[in-house]
Amino acid sequence: MKMAKLNKKVVIAFTITISSMLSVFIINGQEGEECGNLNQACCGSSCNSNLICESSICKPCGGLSQPCCNNKMCNQNFDCYPIGCNYPPCDVQKSGCYRGSERFGFGVLSQEQFSYYLPSLRCVKHSACYCNGTNPSIAHQSDADQSPEACDCIYGSEWSQSSCCGDDIDDCGKINAGNLCAIGPDSSNWLKSKFEFGNIKYVDCIGLEYLSDGSTWLKCDSKFWRKSLSGADYMCIGSGPGSIVECCGTGLCRSKENGNRISAGQPVTIQNPAFIGAPSKAYYCTSDRSFVSGIGEQQKSAGNLNFPDGYVINLTDLVGNSKLRAEDPDEDNLTFTITPKLPKKLDIPQINFRIEVSDGQLSDYQIITVNRI
């Protein structure tokens, strides 16, 4: 059908339907151009099916990532969103602590139950879904040392610096930035050395004692060492409870909880003489809070031996680990006598022990004075 030309300034639009396609001639005094098809001008504001009028041009619609068609319609398998046609939204995984696929709050899971921590919403992406503004690349934190939040997922754990105490049994006794990890049955704690200067801590999960020097912890594990902190001497004499000994002299002790505290005049008893670096001679605590070796040095440095009221004195208290000996050029048989007899309870202010040696003809003696404190 051929359309007739019209007078100018008269605009008439005739619509002819051919094979269900929209064909429009816009006549502006002359025969017009066809509209409504792909990349053609819009017929007013309309276009053929699967096309939409944008900026007066007919463009594709309804497909993946294409604009929605009229009436917010999209092709099969797609939904209409403000950004256009797309797959249905993907599932979103919430942030939190996880045991497998189960989500929990902080401080609920045990070491064995903890799988990972998810720090923020995560899009569970697959080929036929759409991440509506959520990130599919959020990584699981499967190691509790990765963040304070991951550490907090585990019941009784504690974070310090860049490490979690309580997420692994191997953390027990670990020292990080001057802090000591102690794992208990109900909680785990970082013991901060800067707050424990001079104190001794027994860490049950590893069975060892530690001494704080204010910046880190010194472990006592059957390797002999001696440490002086602000004038007070400490010794590692074995392993386990009571293996670190503090010499308190005649004053107050710095350690409060664990370890072993002795006063001026008391000897140090080595738990296991065979342990690494063990001294072969006895040590005594002096009044000035230092350890000296040998009974002679102890007498010169500390003056007299001092023990608390009711203390039962035995031979080791008087001579330490040394044996009673005397010089005898004739190599006669020697007999030692201690008066008063040992053991002796210290229930008076002072006791003078007379240690006498005799070969049957000649004798000599030494007086050791023990004071009650």
Secondary structure, 3 states (H helix, E strand, C coil): CCCCCCCCCCEEEEEEEECCEEEEEEEECCCCCCCCCCCCECECCECCCCEEEECCEEEECCCCCCCCEHHHECCCCCEEECCEEECCECEEECCEEEECCEEECCCCECCCCCCEEECCCEEECCCCCECCCCCCCCCCECCHHHCHHHHHCECCCEEECCEEECCCHHHCCCEECCEEEEECCCCEEEEEHHHCCCCEEEECCCCEEEEECCCCEEEEECECEEEEECCEEEEECCECCCCEEEECCCCCCCCCCCCEEECCCCEECCCCCCCECCCCCCEEECCCCCEEECHHHHHHHHCCEEECCCCEECHHHHHCCCCCCCCCCCCCCCEEEEECCCCEECCCCEEEEEEEEECCCCEEEEEEEEEEC
